[in-house]
Amino acid sequence: MCAPLVLLIQFICIRNTHRRKPPVDPSSPFNVAEEGGWAYCPGGEPDGHKWYKTGGITRAALGKFQWPDEEEAEP
């Protein structure tokens, strides 16, 4: 029996307006692949992101993740 595939999120969107808006489809806000890695926008927005590199985090760990401020986004 194979272990389930765990996708690591390499980027999270830290734009404040995206964090305050519930996603259109709450089952899957993984709507973007950024620079070849999985990316997560909590609002499920298709564009207008401010990306922060996580170093690799699971979806389950997002609940305990200390979200950075928008100023810490990648240039």
Predicted model as a PDB file, atoms N, CA, C, CB and O in Angstrom, pLDDT in the B-factor column:
MODEL        1                                                                  
ATOM      1  N   MET A   1       0.853  -1.175   0.000  1.00 65.00           N  
ATOM      2  CA  MET A   1       0.000   0.000   0.000  1.00 65.00           C  
ATOM      3  C   MET A   1       0.898   1.238   0.000  1.00 65.00           C  
ATOM      4  CB  MET A   1      -0.970  -0.002   1.230  1.00 65.00           C  
ATOM      5  O   MET A   1       1.871   1.309   0.751  1.00 65.00           O  
ATOM      6  N   CYS A   2       0.570   2.188  -0.831  1.00 70.00           N  
ATOM      7  CA  CYS A   2       1.361   3.410  -0.958  1.00 70.00           C  
ATOM      8  C   CYS A   2       0.882   4.459   0.037  1.00 70.00           C  
ATOM      9  CB  CYS A   2       1.283   3.960  -2.393  1.00 70.00           C  
ATOM     10  O   CYS A   2      -0.305   4.542   0.354  1.00 70.00           O  
ATOM     11  N   ALA A   3       1.824   5.255   0.522  1.00 68.00           N  
ATOM     12  CA  ALA A   3       1.476   6.373   1.397  1.00 68.00           C  
ATOM     13  C   ALA A   3       0.820   7.468   0.564  1.00 68.00           C  
ATOM     14  CB  ALA A   3       2.733   6.919   2.139  1.00 68.00           C  
ATOM     15  O   ALA A   3       1.127   7.613  -0.619  1.00 68.00           O  
ATOM     16  N   PRO A   4      -0.080   8.241   1.170  1.00 70.00           N  
ATOM     17  CA  PRO A   4      -0.717   9.321   0.416  1.00 70.00           C  
ATOM     18  C   PRO A   4       0.318  10.374   0.017  1.00 70.00           C  
ATOM     19  CB  PRO A   4      -1.851   9.969   1.245  1.00 70.00           C  
ATOM     20  O   PRO A   4       1.286  10.620   0.736  1.00 70.00           O  
ATOM     21  N   LEU A   5       0.094  10.976  -1.122  1.00 70.00           N  
ATOM     22  CA  LEU A   5       0.969  12.020  -1.627  1.00 70.00           C  
ATOM     23  C   LEU A   5       0.749  13.289  -0.818  1.00 70.00           C  
ATOM     24  CB  LEU A   5       0.719  12.274  -3.131  1.00 70.00           C  
ATOM     25  O   LEU A   5      -0.384  13.748  -0.673  1.00 70.00           O  
ATOM     26  N   VAL A   6       1.825  13.856  -0.294  1.00 72.00           N  
ATOM     27  CA  VAL A   6       1.739  15.099   0.459  1.00 72.00           C  
ATOM     28  C   VAL A   6       2.396  16.194  -0.371  1.00 72.00           C  
ATOM     29  CB  VAL A   6       2.418  14.967   1.867  1.00 72.00           C  
ATOM     30  O   VAL A   6       3.588  16.134  -0.669  1.00 72.00           O  
ATOM     31  N   LEU A   7       1.609  17.186  -0.737  1.00 78.00           N  
ATOM     32  CA  LEU A   7       2.125  18.312  -1.500  1.00 78.00           C  
ATOM     33  C   LEU A   7       2.562  19.402  -0.543  1.00 78.00           C  
ATOM     34  CB  LEU A   7       1.070  18.844  -2.493  1.00 78.00           C  
ATOM     35  O   LEU A   7       1.811  19.794   0.350  1.00 78.00           O  
ATOM     36  N   LEU A   8       3.772  19.889  -0.729  1.00 87.00           N  
ATOM     37  CA  LEU A   8       4.261  20.971   0.102  1.00 87.00           C  
ATOM     38  C   LEU A   8       4.006  22.297  -0.595  1.00 87.00           C  
ATOM     39  CB  LEU A   8       5.759  20.793   0.412  1.00 87.00           C  
ATOM     40  O   LEU A   8       4.286  22.455  -1.783  1.00 87.00           O  
ATOM     41  N   ILE A   9       3.484  23.226   0.146  1.00 88.00           N  
ATOM     42  CA  ILE A   9       3.195  24.558  -0.369  1.00 88.00           C  
ATOM     43  C   ILE A   9       4.478  25.369  -0.279  1.00 88.00           C  
ATOM     44  CB  ILE A   9       2.023  25.247   0.423  1.00 88.00           C  
ATOM     45  O   ILE A   9       5.021  25.567   0.808  1.00 88.00           O  
ATOM     46  N   GLN A  10       4.955  25.831  -1.411  1.00 89.00           N  
ATOM     47  CA  GLN A  10       6.203  26.583  -1.465  1.00 89.00           C  
ATOM     48  C   GLN A  10       5.992  28.087  -1.314  1.00 89.00           C  
ATOM     49  CB  GLN A  10       6.913  26.301  -2.764  1.00 89.00           C  
ATOM     50  O   GLN A  10       6.895  28.800  -0.876  1.00 89.00           O  
ATOM     51  N   PHE A  11       4.807  28.569  -1.674  1.00 89.00           N  
ATOM     52  CA  PHE A  11       4.497  29.992  -1.606  1.00 89.00           C  
ATOM     53  C   PHE A  11       3.100  30.181  -1.023  1.00 89.00           C  
ATOM     54  CB  PHE A  11       4.599  30.649  -3.007  1.00 89.00           C  
ATOM     55  O   PHE A  11       2.187  29.417  -1.334  1.00 89.00           O  
ATOM     56  N   ILE A  12       2.935  31.192  -0.181  1.00 89.00           N  
ATOM     57  CA  ILE A  12       1.596  31.578   0.280  1.00 89.00           C  
ATOM     58  C   ILE A  12       1.391  33.045  -0.066  1.00 89.00           C  
ATOM     59  CB  ILE A  12       1.419  31.329   1.827  1.00 89.00           C  
ATOM     60  O   ILE A  12       2.326  33.846  -0.039  1.00 89.00           O  
ATOM     61  N   CYS A  13       0.165  33.372  -0.387  1.00 90.00           N  
ATOM     62  CA  CYS A  13      -0.185  34.765  -0.662  1.00 90.00           C  
ATOM     63  C   CYS A  13      -0.477  35.441   0.676  1.00 90.00           C  
ATOM     64  CB  CYS A  13      -1.421  34.872  -1.641  1.00 90.00           C  
ATOM     65  O   CYS A  13      -1.328  34.989   1.442  1.00 90.00           O  
ATOM     66  N   ILE A  14       0.244  36.534   0.943  1.00 92.00           N  
ATOM     67  CA  ILE A  14       0.064  37.229   2.213  1.00 92.00           C  
ATOM     68  C   ILE A  14      -0.618  38.591   2.037  1.00 92.00           C  
ATOM     69  CB  ILE A  14       1.410  37.412   2.895  1.00 92.00           C  
ATOM     70  O   ILE A  14      -0.585  39.428   2.940  1.00 92.00           O  
ATOM     71  N   ARG A  15      -1.236  38.807   0.872  1.00 92.00           N  
ATOM     72  CA  ARG A  15      -1.975  40.060   0.662  1.00 92.00           C  
ATOM     73  C   ARG A  15      -3.138  40.084   1.651  1.00 92.00           C  
ATOM     74  CB  ARG A  15      -2.492  40.191  -0.831  1.00 92.00           C  
ATOM     75  O   ARG A  15      -3.943  39.154   1.699  1.00 92.00           O  
ATOM     76  N   ASN A  16      -3.219  41.151   2.434  1.00 91.00           N  
ATOM     77  CA  ASN A  16      -4.246  41.247   3.481  1.00 91.00           C  
ATOM     78  C   ASN A  16      -5.652  41.070   2.945  1.00 91.00           C  
ATOM     79  CB  ASN A  16      -4.147  42.577   4.182  1.00 91.00           C  
ATOM     80  O   ASN A  16      -6.454  40.373   3.567  1.00 91.00           O  
ATOM     81  N   THR A  17      -5.979  41.673   1.817  1.00 90.00           N  
ATOM     82  CA  THR A  17      -7.337  41.558   1.281  1.00 90.00           C  
ATOM     83  C   THR A  17      -7.659  40.125   0.868  1.00 90.00           C  
ATOM     84  CB  THR A  17      -7.514  42.493   0.088  1.00 90.00           C  
ATOM     85  O   THR A  17      -8.826  39.733   0.913  1.00 90.00           O  
ATOM     86  N   HIS A  18      -6.674  39.335   0.471  1.00 87.00           N  
ATOM     87  CA  HIS A  18      -6.916  37.933   0.105  1.00 87.00           C  
ATOM     88  C   HIS A  18      -7.084  37.075   1.354  1.00 87.00           C  
ATOM     89  CB  HIS A  18      -5.760  37.389  -0.762  1.00 87.00           C  
ATOM     90  O   HIS A  18      -7.775  36.057   1.316  1.00 87.00           O  
ATOM     91  N   ARG A  19      -6.470  37.471   2.440  1.00 82.00           N  
ATOM     92  CA  ARG A  19      -6.585  36.697   3.681  1.00 82.00           C  
ATOM     93  C   ARG A  19      -7.925  36.916   4.363  1.00 82.00           C  
ATOM     94  CB  ARG A  19      -5.461  37.062   4.636  1.00 82.00           C  
ATOM     95  O   ARG A  19      -8.379  36.060   5.123  1.00 82.00           O  
ATOM     96  N   ARG A  20      -8.558  38.039   4.105  1.00 78.00           N  
ATOM     97  CA  ARG A  20      -9.827  38.370   4.771  1.00 78.00           C  
ATOM     98  C   ARG A  20     -11.051  37.904   3.991  1.00 78.00           C  
ATOM     99  CB  ARG A  20      -9.917  39.861   4.990  1.00 78.00           C  
ATOM    100  O   ARG A  20     -12.175  38.003   4.482  1.00 78.00           O  
ATOM    101  N   LYS A  21     -10.841  37.402   2.794  1.00 71.00           N  
ATOM    102  CA  LYS A  21     -11.943  37.005   1.924  1.00 71.00           C  
ATOM    103  C   LYS A  21     -12.030  35.480   1.867  1.00 71.00           C  
ATOM    104  CB  LYS A  21     -11.762  37.597   0.500  1.00 71.00           C  
ATOM    105  O   LYS A  21     -11.021  34.824   1.610  1.00 71.00           O  
ATOM    106  N   PRO A  22     -13.214  34.898   2.099  1.00 67.00           N  
ATOM    107  CA  PRO A  22     -13.325  33.443   1.985  1.00 67.00           C  
ATOM    108  C   PRO A  22     -13.169  33.008   0.529  1.00 67.00           C  
ATOM    109  CB  PRO A  22     -14.677  32.956   2.547  1.00 67.00           C  
ATOM    110  O   PRO A  22     -13.616  33.717  -0.373  1.00 67.00           O  
ATOM    111  N   PRO A  23     -12.543  31.853   0.287  1.00 63.00           N  
ATOM    112  CA  PRO A  23     -12.352  31.399  -1.090  1.00 63.00           C  
ATOM    113  C   PRO A  23     -13.669  31.068  -1.772  1.00 63.00           C  
ATOM    114  CB  PRO A  23     -11.446  30.187  -1.118  1.00 63.00           C  
ATOM    115  O   PRO A  23     -14.642  30.682  -1.125  1.00 63.00           O  
ATOM    116  N   VAL A  24     -13.681  31.225  -3.086  1.00 61.00           N  
ATOM    117  CA  VAL A  24     -14.859  30.878  -3.876  1.00 61.00           C  
ATOM    118  C   VAL A  24     -15.153  29.390  -3.721  1.00 61.00           C  
ATOM    119  CB  VAL A  24     -14.652  31.242  -5.370  1.00 61.00           C  
ATOM    120  O   VAL A  24     -16.305  28.993  -3.544  1.00 61.00           O  
ATOM    121  N   ASP A  25     -14.108  28.572  -3.788  1.00 60.00           N  
ATOM    122  CA  ASP A  25     -14.222  27.122  -3.595  1.00 60.00           C  
ATOM    123  C   ASP A  25     -13.383  26.750  -2.377  1.00 60.00           C  
ATOM    124  CB  ASP A  25     -13.753  26.325  -4.876  1.00 60.00           C  
ATOM    125  O   ASP A  25     -12.180  26.530  -2.517  1.00 60.00           O  
ATOM    126  N   PRO A  26     -13.984  26.672  -1.177  1.00 59.00           N  
ATOM    127  CA  PRO A  26     -13.206  26.425   0.034  1.00 59.00           C  
ATOM    128  C   PRO A  26     -12.507  25.071   0.077  1.00 59.00           C  
ATOM    129  CB  PRO A  26     -14.091  26.543   1.212  1.00 59.00           C  
ATOM    130  O   PRO A  26     -11.636  24.858   0.921  1.00 59.00           O  
ATOM    131  N   SER A  27     -12.871  24.154  -0.815  1.00 59.00           N  
ATOM    132  CA  SER A  27     -12.222  22.836  -0.805  1.00 59.00           C  
ATOM    133  C   SER A  27     -10.840  22.872  -1.422  1.00 59.00           C  
ATOM    134  CB  SER A  27     -13.075  21.826  -1.541  1.00 59.00           C  
ATOM    135  O   SER A  27     -10.039  21.971  -1.175  1.00 59.00           O  
ATOM    136  N   SER A  28     -10.531  23.893  -2.224  1.00 58.00           N  
ATOM    137  CA  SER A  28      -9.246  23.891  -2.910  1.00 58.00           C  
ATOM    138  C   SER A  28      -8.795  25.282  -3.338  1.00 58.00           C  
ATOM    139  CB  SER A  28      -9.317  22.998  -4.112  1.00 58.00           C  
ATOM    140  O   SER A  28      -8.971  25.652  -4.498  1.00 58.00           O  
ATOM    141  N   PRO A  29      -8.211  26.070  -2.412  1.00 57.00           N  
ATOM    142  CA  PRO A  29      -7.694  27.365  -2.831  1.00 57.00           C  
ATOM    143  C   PRO A  29      -6.307  27.287  -3.481  1.00 57.00           C  
ATOM    144  CB  PRO A  29      -7.641  28.286  -1.646  1.00 57.00           C  
ATOM    145  O   PRO A  29      -5.644  28.313  -3.633  1.00 57.00           O  
ATOM    146  N   PHE A  30      -5.859  26.082  -3.866  1.00 59.00           N  
ATOM    147  CA  PHE A  30      -4.597  25.936  -4.585  1.00 59.00           C  
ATOM    148  C   PHE A  30      -4.871  26.252  -6.047  1.00 59.00           C  
ATOM    149  CB  PHE A  30      -3.990  24.492  -4.412  1.00 59.00           C  
ATOM    150  O   PHE A  30      -5.146  25.357  -6.846  1.00 59.00           O  
ATOM    151  N   ASN A  31      -4.795  27.507  -6.383  1.00 56.00           N  
ATOM    152  CA  ASN A  31      -5.181  27.887  -7.737  1.00 56.00           C  
ATOM    153  C   ASN A  31      -4.004  28.325  -8.583  1.00 56.00           C  
ATOM    154  CB  ASN A  31      -6.195  28.984  -7.689  1.00 56.00           C  
ATOM    155  O   ASN A  31      -4.187  28.723  -9.733  1.00 56.00           O  
ATOM    156  N   VAL A  32      -2.796  28.261  -8.036  1.00 59.00           N  
ATOM    157  CA  VAL A  32      -1.647  28.798  -8.746  1.00 59.00           C  
ATOM    158  C   VAL A  32      -0.437  27.903  -8.501  1.00 59.00           C  
ATOM    159  CB  VAL A  32      -1.355  30.250  -8.303  1.00 59.00           C  
ATOM    160  O   VAL A  32      -0.246  27.394  -7.396  1.00 59.00           O  
ATOM    161  N   ALA A  33       0.363  27.718  -9.516  1.00 66.00           N  
ATOM    162  CA  ALA A  33       1.684  27.109  -9.332  1.00 66.00           C  
ATOM    163  C   ALA A  33       2.689  28.207  -9.636  1.00 66.00           C  
ATOM    164  CB  ALA A  33       1.901  25.826 -10.265  1.00 66.00           C  
ATOM    165  O   ALA A  33       2.778  28.664 -10.776  1.00 66.00           O  
ATOM    166  N   GLU A  34       3.430  28.627  -8.658  1.00 63.00           N  
ATOM    167  CA  GLU A  34       4.350  29.756  -8.770  1.00 63.00           C  
ATOM    168  C   GLU A  34       5.776  29.242  -8.851  1.00 63.00           C  
ATOM    169  CB  GLU A  34       4.188  30.726  -7.577  1.00 63.00           C  
ATOM    170  O   GLU A  34       6.214  28.486  -7.983  1.00 63.00           O  
ATOM    171  N   GLU A  35       6.491  29.638  -9.867  1.00 71.00           N  
ATOM    172  CA  GLU A  35       7.901  29.269 -10.051  1.00 71.00           C  
ATOM    173  C   GLU A  35       8.130  27.762  -9.909  1.00 71.00           C  
ATOM    174  CB  GLU A  35       8.770  30.016  -9.045  1.00 71.00           C  
ATOM    175  O   GLU A  35       9.152  27.338  -9.369  1.00 71.00           O  
ATOM    176  N   GLY A  36       7.195  26.966 -10.384  1.00 75.00           N  
ATOM    177  CA  GLY A  36       7.354  25.516 -10.367  1.00 75.00           C  
ATOM    178  C   GLY A  36       6.984  24.852  -9.054  1.00 75.00           C  
ATOM    179  O   GLY A  36       7.104  23.632  -8.943  1.00 75.00           O  
ATOM    180  N   GLY A  37       6.542  25.599  -8.059  1.00 82.00           N  
ATOM    181  CA  GLY A  37       6.130  25.013  -6.781  1.00 82.00           C  
ATOM    182  C   GLY A  37       4.675  25.329  -6.505  1.00 82.00           C  
ATOM    183  O   GLY A  37       4.111  26.259  -7.082  1.00 82.00           O  
ATOM    184  N   TRP A  38       4.064  24.545  -5.613  1.00 85.00           N  
ATOM    185  CA  TRP A  38       2.672  24.785  -5.267  1.00 85.00           C  
ATOM    186  C   TRP A  38       2.550  26.090  -4.503  1.00 85.00           C  
ATOM    187  CB  TRP A  38       2.103  23.620  -4.442  1.00 85.00           C  
ATOM    188  O   TRP A  38       3.399  26.425  -3.677  1.00 85.00           O  
ATOM    189  N   ALA A  39       1.484  26.819  -4.789  1.00 87.00           N  
ATOM    190  CA  ALA A  39       1.214  28.084  -4.126  1.00 87.00           C  
ATOM    191  C   ALA A  39      -0.201  28.055  -3.562  1.00 87.00           C  
ATOM    192  CB  ALA A  39       1.400  29.276  -5.101  1.00 87.00           C  
ATOM    193  O   ALA A  39      -1.071  27.350  -4.074  1.00 87.00           O  
ATOM    194  N   TYR A  40      -0.419  28.825  -2.508  1.00 86.00           N  
ATOM    195  CA  TYR A  40      -1.704  28.844  -1.819  1.00 86.00           C  
ATOM    196  C   TYR A  40      -2.144  30.280  -1.591  1.00 86.00           C  
ATOM    197  CB  TYR A  40      -1.621  28.085  -0.480  1.00 86.00           C  
ATOM    198  O   TYR A  40      -1.397  31.087  -1.038  1.00 86.00           O  
ATOM    199  N   CYS A  41      -3.346  30.591  -2.013  1.00 86.00           N  
ATOM    200  CA  CYS A  41      -3.953  31.885  -1.727  1.00 86.00           C  
ATOM    201  C   CYS A  41      -5.194  31.611  -0.876  1.00 86.00           C  
ATOM    202  CB  CYS A  41      -4.314  32.674  -3.058  1.00 86.00           C  
ATOM    203  O   CYS A  41      -6.116  30.943  -1.344  1.00 86.00           O  
ATOM    204  N   PRO A  42      -5.240  32.109   0.362  1.00 85.00           N  
ATOM    205  CA  PRO A  42      -6.373  31.800   1.235  1.00 85.00           C  
ATOM    206  C   PRO A  42      -7.710  32.286   0.696  1.00 85.00           C  
ATOM    207  CB  PRO A  42      -6.144  32.398   2.584  1.00 85.00           C  
ATOM    208  O   PRO A  42      -8.750  31.730   1.047  1.00 85.00           O  
ATOM    209  N   GLY A  43      -7.705  33.320  -0.158  1.00 84.00           N  
ATOM    210  CA  GLY A  43      -8.948  33.805  -0.753  1.00 84.00           C  
ATOM    211  C   GLY A  43      -9.278  33.139  -2.072  1.00 84.00           C  
ATOM    212  O   GLY A  43     -10.346  33.380  -2.635  1.00 84.00           O  
ATOM    213  N   GLY A  44      -8.372  32.295  -2.580  1.00 82.00           N  
ATOM    214  CA  GLY A  44      -8.605  31.615  -3.849  1.00 82.00           C  
ATOM    215  C   GLY A  44      -8.592  32.561  -5.044  1.00 82.00           C  
ATOM    216  O   GLY A  44      -9.160  32.244  -6.089  1.00 82.00           O  
ATOM    217  N   GLU A  45      -7.954  33.711  -4.902  1.00 83.00           N  
ATOM    218  CA  GLU A  45      -7.916  34.704  -5.978  1.00 83.00           C  
ATOM    219  C   GLU A  45      -6.992  34.246  -7.111  1.00 83.00           C  
ATOM    220  CB  GLU A  45      -7.451  36.068  -5.431  1.00 83.00           C  
ATOM    221  O   GLU A  45      -5.967  33.615  -6.850  1.00 83.00           O  
ATOM    222  N   PRO A  46      -7.340  34.554  -8.362  1.00 81.00           N  
ATOM    223  CA  PRO A  46      -6.500  34.133  -9.488  1.00 81.00           C  
ATOM    224  C   PRO A  46      -5.284  35.028  -9.724  1.00 81.00           C  
ATOM    225  CB  PRO A  46      -7.326  34.092 -10.735  1.00 81.00           C  
ATOM    226  O   PRO A  46      -4.323  34.589 -10.355  1.00 81.00           O  
ATOM    227  N   ASP A  47      -5.301  36.269  -9.233  1.00 84.00           N  
ATOM    228  CA  ASP A  47      -4.160  37.164  -9.459  1.00 84.00           C  
ATOM    229  C   ASP A  47      -4.096  38.224  -8.362  1.00 84.00           C  
ATOM    230  CB  ASP A  47      -4.258  37.837 -10.850  1.00 84.00           C  
ATOM    231  O   ASP A  47      -4.927  38.242  -7.454  1.00 84.00           O  
ATOM    232  N   GLY A  48      -3.095  39.112  -8.456  1.00 90.00           N  
ATOM    233  CA  GLY A  48      -2.931  40.181  -7.472  1.00 90.00           C  
ATOM    234  C   GLY A  48      -2.286  39.719  -6.180  1.00 90.00           C  
ATOM    235  O   GLY A  48      -2.518  40.309  -5.125  1.00 90.00           O  
ATOM    236  N   HIS A  49      -1.476  38.668  -6.250  1.00 89.00           N  
ATOM    237  CA  HIS A  49      -0.883  38.076  -5.050  1.00 89.00           C  
ATOM    238  C   HIS A  49       0.352  38.826  -4.562  1.00 89.00           C  
ATOM    239  CB  HIS A  49      -0.522  36.639  -5.318  1.00 89.00           C  
ATOM    240  O   HIS A  49       1.001  39.551  -5.316  1.00 89.00           O  
ATOM    241  N   LYS A  50       0.657  38.634  -3.290  1.00 91.00           N  
ATOM    242  CA  LYS A  50       1.932  39.019  -2.690  1.00 91.00           C  
ATOM    243  C   LYS A  50       2.479  37.723  -2.106  1.00 91.00           C  
ATOM    244  CB  LYS A  50       1.777  40.181  -1.580  1.00 91.00           C  
ATOM    245  O   LYS A  50       1.998  37.238  -1.082  1.00 91.00           O  
ATOM    246  N   TRP A  51       3.502  37.165  -2.776  1.00 91.00           N  
ATOM    247  CA  TRP A  51       4.001  35.842  -2.421  1.00 91.00           C  
ATOM    248  C   TRP A  51       5.067  35.887  -1.335  1.00 91.00           C  
ATOM    249  CB  TRP A  51       4.555  35.163  -3.642  1.00 91.00           C  
ATOM    250  O   TRP A  51       5.902  36.790  -1.285  1.00 91.00           O  
ATOM    251  N   TYR A  52       5.009  34.885  -0.472  1.00 91.00           N  
ATOM    252  CA  TYR A  52       5.990  34.668   0.586  1.00 91.00           C  
ATOM    253  C   TYR A  52       6.471  33.236   0.461  1.00 91.00           C  
ATOM    254  CB  TYR A  52       5.386  34.950   2.013  1.00 91.00           C  
ATOM    255  O   TYR A  52       5.652  32.320   0.398  1.00 91.00           O  
ATOM    256  N   LYS A  53       7.778  33.016   0.422  1.00 91.00           N  
ATOM    257  CA  LYS A  53       8.326  31.658   0.331  1.00 91.00           C  
ATOM    258  C   LYS A  53       8.252  30.983   1.698  1.00 91.00           C  
ATOM    259  CB  LYS A  53       9.795  31.685  -0.186  1.00 91.00           C  
ATOM    260  O   LYS A  53       8.725  31.522   2.698  1.00 91.00           O  
ATOM    261  N   THR A  54       7.654  29.802   1.723  1.00 90.00           N  
ATOM    262  CA  THR A  54       7.472  29.090   2.993  1.00 90.00           C  
ATOM    263  C   THR A  54       8.617  28.135   3.305  1.00 90.00           C  
ATOM    264  CB  THR A  54       6.173  28.321   2.969  1.00 90.00           C  
ATOM    265  O   THR A  54       8.850  27.806   4.468  1.00 90.00           O  
ATOM    266  N   GLY A  55       9.327  27.692   2.284  1.00 90.00           N  
ATOM    267  CA  GLY A  55      10.329  26.657   2.483  1.00 90.00           C  
ATOM    268  C   GLY A  55       9.721  25.257   2.442  1.00 90.00           C  
ATOM    269  O   GLY A  55      10.433  24.262   2.579  1.00 90.00           O  
ATOM    270  N   GLY A  56       8.402  25.183   2.255  1.00 91.00           N  
ATOM    271  CA  GLY A  56       7.688  23.903   2.168  1.00 91.00           C  
ATOM    272  C   GLY A  56       6.864  23.661   3.418  1.00 91.00           C  
ATOM    273  O   GLY A  56       7.415  23.412   4.490  1.00 91.00           O  
ATOM    274  N   ILE A  57       5.556  23.732   3.289  1.00 90.00           N  
ATOM    275  CA  ILE A  57       4.645  23.546   4.419  1.00 90.00           C  
ATOM    276  C   ILE A  57       3.436  22.755   3.933  1.00 90.00           C  
ATOM    277  CB  ILE A  57       4.207  24.923   5.034  1.00 90.00           C  
ATOM    278  O   ILE A  57       3.038  22.889   2.776  1.00 90.00           O  
ATOM    279  N   THR A  58       2.855  21.945   4.789  1.00 86.00           N  
ATOM    280  CA  THR A  58       1.666  21.178   4.413  1.00 86.00           C  
ATOM    281  C   THR A  58       0.414  22.017   4.634  1.00 86.00           C  
ATOM    282  CB  THR A  58       1.583  19.861   5.220  1.00 86.00           C  
ATOM    283  O   THR A  58       0.430  23.006   5.367  1.00 86.00           O  
ATOM    284  N   ARG A  59      -0.655  21.608   3.995  1.00 81.00           N  
ATOM    285  CA  ARG A  59      -1.949  22.300   4.159  1.00 81.00           C  
ATOM    286  C   ARG A  59      -2.381  22.243   5.625  1.00 81.00           C  
ATOM    287  CB  ARG A  59      -3.048  21.660   3.243  1.00 81.00           C  
ATOM    288  O   ARG A  59      -2.896  23.225   6.159  1.00 81.00           O  
ATOM    289  N   ALA A  60      -2.174  21.108   6.268  1.00 82.00           N  
ATOM    290  CA  ALA A  60      -2.573  20.958   7.665  1.00 82.00           C  
ATOM    291  C   ALA A  60      -1.814  21.929   8.569  1.00 82.00           C  
ATOM    292  CB  ALA A  60      -2.342  19.520   8.130  1.00 82.00           C  
ATOM    293  O   ALA A  60      -2.370  22.420   9.552  1.00 82.00           O  
ATOM    294  N   ALA A  61      -0.567  22.205   8.251  1.00 87.00           N  
ATOM    295  CA  ALA A  61       0.254  23.094   9.080  1.00 87.00           C  
ATOM    296  C   ALA A  61      -0.118  24.566   8.916  1.00 87.00           C  
ATOM    297  CB  ALA A  61       1.717  22.903   8.743  1.00 87.00           C  
ATOM    298  O   ALA A  61       0.297  25.392   9.729  1.00 87.00           O  
ATOM    299  N   LEU A  62      -0.887  24.913   7.889  1.00 81.00           N  
ATOM    300  CA  LEU A  62      -1.263  26.318   7.691  1.00 81.00           C  
ATOM    301  C   LEU A  62      -2.050  26.880   8.872  1.00 81.00           C  
ATOM    302  CB  LEU A  62      -2.083  26.463   6.420  1.00 81.00           C  
ATOM    303  O   LEU A  62      -1.970  28.075   9.157  1.00 81.00           O  
ATOM    304  N   GLY A  63      -2.799  26.039   9.552  1.00 79.00           N  
ATOM    305  CA  GLY A  63      -3.574  26.486  10.702  1.00 79.00           C  
ATOM    306  C   GLY A  63      -2.711  26.974  11.850  1.00 79.00           C  
ATOM    307  O   GLY A  63      -3.162  27.777  12.666  1.00 79.00           O  
ATOM    308  N   LYS A  64      -1.477  26.499  11.923  1.00 84.00           N  
ATOM    309  CA  LYS A  64      -0.556  26.894  12.987  1.00 84.00           C  
ATOM    310  C   LYS A  64       0.522  27.856  12.490  1.00 84.00           C  
ATOM    311  CB  LYS A  64       0.096  25.665  13.591  1.00 84.00           C  
ATOM    312  O   LYS A  64       1.383  28.293  13.254  1.00 84.00           O  
ATOM    313  N   PHE A  65       0.459  28.178  11.198  1.00 81.00           N  
ATOM    314  CA  PHE A  65       1.482  29.002  10.576  1.00 81.00           C  
ATOM    315  C   PHE A  65       1.361  30.455  11.029  1.00 81.00           C  
ATOM    316  CB  PHE A  65       1.385  28.910   9.053  1.00 81.00           C  
ATOM    317  O   PHE A  65       0.265  31.015  11.042  1.00 81.00           O  
ATOM    318  N   GLN A  66       2.482  31.061  11.397  1.00 85.00           N  
ATOM    319  CA  GLN A  66       2.500  32.486  11.755  1.00 85.00           C  
ATOM    320  C   GLN A  66       2.587  33.288  10.463  1.00 85.00           C  
ATOM    321  CB  GLN A  66       3.704  32.832  12.721  1.00 85.00           C  
ATOM    322  O   GLN A  66       3.659  33.386   9.866  1.00 85.00           O  
ATOM    323  N   TRP A  67       1.477  33.859  10.028  1.00 83.00           N  
ATOM    324  CA  TRP A  67       1.421  34.577   8.765  1.00 83.00           C  
ATOM    325  C   TRP A  67       2.217  35.866   8.844  1.00 83.00           C  
ATOM    326  CB  TRP A  67      -0.024  34.871   8.380  1.00 83.00           C  
ATOM    327  O   TRP A  67       2.009  36.666   9.756  1.00 83.00           O  
ATOM    328  N   PRO A  68       3.128  36.080   7.900  1.00 89.00           N  
ATOM    329  CA  PRO A  68       3.912  37.313   7.888  1.00 89.00           C  
ATOM    330  C   PRO A  68       3.082  38.496   7.383  1.00 89.00           C  
ATOM    331  CB  PRO A  68       5.161  37.137   7.018  1.00 89.00           C  
ATOM    332  O   PRO A  68       2.003  38.326   6.816  1.00 89.00           O  
ATOM    333  N   ASP A  69       3.614  39.685   7.606  1.00 88.00           N  
ATOM    334  CA  ASP A  69       2.985  40.908   7.097  1.00 88.00           C  
ATOM    335  C   ASP A  69       3.231  41.026   5.598  1.00 88.00           C  
ATOM    336  CB  ASP A  69       3.527  42.161   7.837  1.00 88.00           C  
ATOM    337  O   ASP A  69       4.159  40.419   5.063  1.00 88.00           O  
ATOM    338  N   GLU A  70       2.392  41.814   4.923  1.00 88.00           N  
ATOM    339  CA  GLU A  70       2.534  42.029   3.478  1.00 88.00           C  
ATOM    340  C   GLU A  70       3.926  42.537   3.108  1.00 88.00           C  
ATOM    341  CB  GLU A  70       1.482  43.017   2.990  1.00 88.00           C  
ATOM    342  O   GLU A  70       4.429  42.220   2.030  1.00 88.00           O  
ATOM    343  N   GLU A  71       4.544  43.309   3.974  1.00 86.00           N  
ATOM    344  CA  GLU A  71       5.860  43.879   3.684  1.00 86.00           C  
ATOM    345  C   GLU A  71       6.941  42.807   3.525  1.00 86.00           C  
ATOM    346  CB  GLU A  71       6.258  44.843   4.787  1.00 86.00           C  
ATOM    347  O   GLU A  71       8.010  43.087   2.984  1.00 86.00           O  
ATOM    348  N   GLU A  72       6.676  41.599   3.985  1.00 83.00           N  
ATOM    349  CA  GLU A  72       7.651  40.520   3.894  1.00 83.00           C  
ATOM    350  C   GLU A  72       7.525  39.705   2.600  1.00 83.00           C  
ATOM    351  CB  GLU A  72       7.502  39.606   5.085  1.00 83.00           C  
ATOM    352  O   GLU A  72       8.205  38.693   2.433  1.00 83.00           O  
ATOM    353  N   ALA A  73       6.662  40.145   1.695  1.00 83.00           N  
ATOM    354  CA  ALA A  73       6.452  39.445   0.427  1.00 83.00           C  
ATOM    355  C   ALA A  73       7.711  39.510  -0.434  1.00 83.00           C  
ATOM    356  CB  ALA A  73       5.253  40.047  -0.334  1.00 83.00           C  
ATOM    357  O   ALA A  73       8.560  40.383  -0.257  1.00 83.00           O  
ATOM    358  N   GLU A  74       7.811  38.564  -1.370  1.00 75.00           N  
ATOM    359  CA  GLU A  74       8.931  38.549  -2.312  1.00 75.00           C  
ATOM    360  C   GLU A  74       8.836  39.777  -3.207  1.00 75.00           C  
ATOM    361  CB  GLU A  74       8.938  37.240  -3.164  1.00 75.00           C  
ATOM    362  O   GLU A  74       7.739  40.194  -3.578  1.00 75.00           O  
ATOM    363  N   PRO A  75       9.990  40.362  -3.557  1.00 67.00           N  
ATOM    364  CA  PRO A  75       9.936  41.560  -4.416  1.00 67.00           C  
ATOM    365  C   PRO A  75       9.431  41.246  -5.808  1.00 67.00           C  
ATOM    366  CB  PRO A  75      11.308  42.199  -4.514  1.00 67.00           C  
ATOM    367  O   PRO A  75       9.329  42.144  -6.645  1.00 67.00           O  
TER     368      PRO A  75                                                      
ENDMDL                                                                          
END                                                                             
